[in-house]
């Protein structure tokens, strides 16, 4: 018991010798990366897919990244009742305002983004990417991309900073940067496991290359510094989607550190 008492006194004296200021200064030396995440609203059918957006944020946080949120300051294509899956007649919502539901209130208009403040650009999926960030949901491979989205993608591409996208959002870079390679998973439906498999054909028609990957794999376009993963393009469980997004973020972080 006496030896335990001496040990406790020693540990207490040692702890007192390390000042809080020294602890703070040692922590401050660990620099974090800054990542810009582009949202398209809130909710799978008319905005950002919430599981995917949250997964992006959590994986980036674990990788010691500071995340700032952006969204185009435009009205949504429409507002969908997420219980019935049907558009709500006569209702309109702003993409920045709706994105604040995910970002806990702090969302910047995408028109304000620059390439000097952030190390990478990230796009979660959700139908908002195909409705509010582009017209893919209506026009397929003939789609248009929102002007601020196109500017942001080209800006980061020209600055040689990596871009990460999951689920349906890879169609954005496929259109803006023809010749790049991306994945949205498989190119056949496989009895409903990959319900949006036809997207792969649309990507090829836009002049980019679709690469078949499994749910837990990310595709890395080393030339263009683009990382993509399937996420909810696959009919899978939420924890599997979380891991699919994690594969994308892990590969993105490797490109940041190069």
SVG drawing of the C-alpha trace seen along z (x, -y; Angstrom):
<svg xmlns="http://www.w3.org/2000/svg" viewBox="-50 -35 57 45">
<polyline fill="none" stroke="black" stroke-width="0.4" points="0.0,0.0 2.9,-2.4 4.4,-1.8 1.0,-2.6 0.9,-5.8 4.4,-6.8 3.4,-6.0 0.3,-8.2 2.3,-11.1 4.8,-10.7 2.1,-10.7 0.5,-13.8 3.7,-15.7 4.5,-14.7 1.1,-15.8 1.6,-19.2 4.8,-19.7 3.0,-19.7 1.3,-23.1 -2.0,-23.5 -0.2,-26.1 2.3,-23.4 -0.5,-20.9 -2.4,-23.5 0.7,-24.5 1.6,-20.9 -2.0,-20.2 -1.9,-23.4 1.0,-22.1 -1.2,-19.5 -2.4,-21.2 -5.8,-20.3 -6.8,-20.3 -9.8,-22.4 -12.4,-20.9 -15.4,-22.5 -18.5,-20.4 -21.2,-21.3 -24.8,-20.5 -27.9,-20.4 -30.6,-20.8 -31.8,-18.4 -33.4,-15.0 -32.8,-12.2 -35.6,-13.0 -35.0,-16.7 -31.6,-17.5 -28.5,-16.0 -28.8,-12.4 -28.6,-12.9 -26.7,-9.6 -24.1,-10.3 -23.7,-14.0 -23.3,-13.0 -20.9,-10.2 -18.8,-12.6 -18.7,-15.1 -17.8,-12.4 -15.1,-10.8 -13.6,-14.2 -13.7,-15.1 -12.0,-11.9 -9.3,-12.7 -8.7,-16.1 -10.4,-18.2 -12.2,-21.4 -15.3,-21.4 -17.1,-24.4 -20.4,-24.1 -21.6,-25.7 -24.7,-25.4 -25.9,-27.3 -28.3,-30.1 -31.2,-28.9 -34.6,-27.5 -35.0,-23.7 -36.4,-22.1 -39.3,-21.1 -40.2,-20.1 -40.9,-16.4 -43.0,-15.0 -40.5,-12.4 -43.4,-10.2 -45.3,-10.0 -42.5,-10.5 -44.6,-13.0 -43.9,-16.7 -45.8,-19.2 -47.7,-21.6 -47.2,-25.3 -44.3,-25.0 -40.8,-26.2 -37.6,-26.2 -34.1,-27.7 -31.1,-25.3 -28.9,-27.3 -31.6,-27.4 -32.5,-23.8 -28.8,-22.8 -28.5,-24.6 -30.6,-21.7 -27.6,-19.4 -24.8,-21.9 -26.3,-23.0 -27.0,-26.5 -23.8,-27.7 -23.9,-27.5 -22.2,-29.8 -23.5,-30.6 -21.4,-28.6 -20.7,-31.7 -18.3,-32.7 -16.1,-29.7 -12.4,-30.0 -9.6,-27.5 -7.1,-29.1 -9.0,-28.5 -9.6,-24.8 -7.5,-21.7 -10.3,-19.6 -13.9,-19.8 -16.6,-17.2 -20.0,-16.4 -22.4,-14.0 -25.1,-12.4 -28.9,-12.5 -31.4,-13.5 -30.5,-17.2 -27.3,-16.7 -29.4,-15.6 -32.1,-18.2 -30.6,-21.3 -26.9,-21.1 -27.7,-19.8 -30.6,-18.8 -29.5,-15.1 -32.8,-13.9 -34.7,-15.5 -32.2,-15.6 -29.8,-12.6 -26.6,-12.8 -27.8,-16.0 -27.9,-17.7 -26.8,-21.2 -24.7,-21.9 -25.4,-24.8 -23.0,-27.7 -21.6,-27.9 -21.1,-24.2 -19.3,-24.1 -17.1,-27.0 -16.2,-25.3 -15.3,-22.0 -13.2,-23.7 -11.5,-25.9 -10.4,-23.0 -9.4,-20.9 -7.2,-23.7 -5.7,-24.2 -4.8,-20.5 -6.8,-20.0 -8.7,-16.7 -12.5,-16.4 -14.5,-13.7 -18.0,-12.6 -20.3,-9.8 -23.6,-8.3 -25.1,-10.2 -22.9,-13.2 -20.1,-11.8 -22.2,-12.8 -21.3,-16.4 -17.6,-15.9 -18.4,-13.5 -20.1,-16.4 -17.9,-19.3 -14.6,-17.4 -15.1,-15.1 -12.4,-12.5 -12.3,-11.8 -13.1,-8.4 -15.6,-7.8 -17.7,-5.1 -21.3,-4.9 -20.9,-1.2 -22.1,1.4 -23.5,1.0 -26.2,3.6 -29.1,3.7 -28.5,7.2 -32.1,7.9 -32.5,4.5 -29.2,4.4 -28.0,1.5 -31.3,-0.3 -29.6,-3.3 -27.1,-1.3 -28.2,-3.0 -26.3,-6.1 -23.1,-4.3 -24.1,-4.4 -25.0,-8.1 -21.5,-8.9 -19.9,-7.1 -22.2,-9.1 -21.0,-12.4 -17.5,-11.5 -16.2,-10.3 -15.4,-6.7 -17.4,-4.7 -15.4,-2.2 -17.2,0.7 -16.6,0.8 -18.1,2.7 -19.9,0.8 -16.9,0.8 -14.4,-0.4 -13.5,-3.9 -12.2,-4.7 -9.3,-7.1 -8.7,-9.1 -5.1,-9.9 -4.7,-12.2 -7.6,-14.4 -7.4,-13.9 -11.1,-12.8 -12.2,-10.2 -15.7,-8.5 -17.6,-5.8 -21.1,-4.2 -22.8,-4.8 -26.7,-4.7 -26.4,-3.8 -26.5,-0.4 -29.5,0.9 -27.5,1.5 -27.7,1.0 -26.8,-2.3 -23.6,-1.1 -22.5,0.2 -23.2,-3.2 -21.2,-4.8 -18.2,-2.5 -18.6,-3.3 -18.3,-7.0 -15.4,-6.3 -13.5,-4.6 -13.9,-7.8 -12.8,-10.1 -9.8,-7.8 -8.7,-8.0 -9.3,-11.7 -7.1,-12.3 -4.3,-10.3 -4.4,-12.7 -4.5,-15.8 -1.3,-14.6 0.6,-13.9"/>
</svg>
